[in-house]
Amino acid sequence: MSADTALLVIDAQESFRHRPYFREQGLPAYVAAQQALIDGAKAAGIPVVQIFHIEETGPFSEASGFVAPLTPLRIDPDAVFRKRRHSALVGTGLDVWLTEHGIRRVVVSGIRTEQCCETTTRHASDLGYLVDFVGEATLTFPMVDEAGREWSEDEIRARIELVLAGRFARILTVEEALRGFRQRAAA
């Protein structure tokens, strides 16, 4: 296993299908990108960490049965964490696990781009981790601002990548992340 890198798959769970804002539109591209990262990490011996968001009630509650991997993703995680906050590093034990496994670089992917993925990226950076943000392997849904303008998934992702780049993370494509996985495996 690569001694210094882990792939974080954040909130890629069935719960989202049961929210009123969920749209299938960007799902196929996201699933293809996310699966490529999962498969590439596994092939390179890089640990895959699955994180689920949980709440007391509704589709994010454990009782709902929807806190399960988003189909059709195939994931055999090396570790699983459950979170109740936007950052995967708050109250989950993830930071302890990363430290115990010598992880210094995290590759961020998952759902939602501007919420849990961005928050985890910023938090990880502030804790001293090197962070790769793979926007292609994140998913979000259109949002409407207070003026009534709808922001598309692409506009939201572009904004997130703009504010994270060079400050909190390296912004990588799926192919760039996979190339990095292969290089770490060969080292």
N, C-alpha and C positions, 0 to 999 in steps of 0.2 A: 504494500500500500504506500502511496506517496506520503511522505512524512509531514508535509507542510500545508496541504490544500484539502478543502472539503467543499462539496457541492451542497448548497442549501436549496431545498425544494420547499418553498413557503406556501402554505395554505392551498395547495393544489388538491382541493377536496370537493366532494359532491355537494356540500352545503350551498355553494354559490348557485347551483341550478335552481335553488328554491328561494332565491331573492328576486324581487320584482324587476330589478335593473339588469338581470342576467340576459345576455344575448349570445346566441350561437355563432354569430358572424365571425368573430376573430378566433374562435375555438380551434378549428382544424390547424391553422398555422401555429398557434401556441402549442398545441399538443405535439406536433411534429418537432418543433424546436426543443421543447422540454424533454421529449423522449430521446432526442439526439444527445442532449447533455447528459441525461441519466445513463444511457448506454455507453457514451464515450468515457464518462467518469468510471463506470464499472470496469470497462476494458482496460483502463489505465491504472486500476487499483486505487483510485481516489474515492474516499468514503462519501456516500450519499446520505445526507441527513434530511429526513422528512419532518416537517413541522406542520401541525394542525392548529387552527384557531378554534377555541371552544368558548362557549357562552353558557349561561344557566338555562336559557329557554330558546326555542326557535330552531331553525335548521342548523345552527352551529352548536347545539347542545349534544352531548354524548347520547342522550336518550332518543334523539331524532333518527339515529341510524345513518345520518348523512356525513358524519365526521369519518370519512373513508376516502381513499384515493380517488381522484377525478378519473372517471372512465373516459377514454380507453387507456390511460397511462398504465404502464407496467413498471413497477418500482419495487425493488427489494432493498429497503434502506438498511444502512449500517447502524443507524440510531433513529429513534423517533422521539419527538418532543411535542408537548401540548402547551399552547400559550393562551393567555387571556388579555394580552396587550398587543399593540401594533408591532413592537420590536420582539423578534424571536429571542432576544437576549435578556428580557425582563422576566424574572421569576420562573425560568424553565430549566435551568441547569445546563443550558447549551454552552455557555461560556466555560463552565467547569469541564465539560466533555471536550471542548476544543482544546483547552489548555492541557488536559491529561493526555490527549492524543498528539500533541506537538503541532497543532494546526496554527499557522500564522496567516494563511490566505483563505478567504471564503469567496465562493462564486455564488452570487445571488440570482435566484430565479423563482418564479411562482406567480401567485395571484394576491393581490392587486398591485399593479405597478406603483401607483402613487401613495399607497397606504403601507401595508406591511413590508413590501419589498424595499421601498425607499427608506422607511423608518429603520429597518434592520440594517440597511447599508450605512446610513449615517451613524447609527449606534456602534456598529462594528468598527467603523473607521475611528470614531472617538475613543474606542477601547484599544486602539493600536493595531488592529488587524489590517492587512492589505485586502482590499475588496475589489473584486471584478463584478460589475453589474452587467448582466446579459439581457438587455431590454427585449430582444427578440424572443426570449424565453420567459417573458412576463406577460400577463394578461390583465387587462382592465376593461372597463365598460364606459360608454359615453357618460359625461356628466354635464349638468346644466348649471351655469353660474347664476348669481343673483340678478344679472341683467337679462337673463333668459337665453343667453347664447349656449348652444350645445357644443361641447368640446369632444372631439373624436378620440378614439383610442390612440391613434397615431399622434395627435397633437399633445395628448397627455404624456405619452411616452417620450416624445421629443423634448418637452419641458423638463421632465424628470432627468433625462440624460444630460441636458444642458446644465442643470444646477448641480448634478453630482460629479460631472467630469472634471478630473484634475483636483478636485477639492476633497471628495469623499471616496471616489472610486475610479478605476479604469473602466471605460465603457467598451465592451467587447461584443462582437457578433458571435453567433453560435460557432461559426467556423474558427474564429480566433480562439475562443475558449477551448474548443476541441484540440486545436493545434497545441495549445498550452498544456492540456492534459497529456497528450502524447509525448511532449518534450519532458514533462516531469516524470513520466513513466520510464523514459529512456535514460534519465539522469542517474 
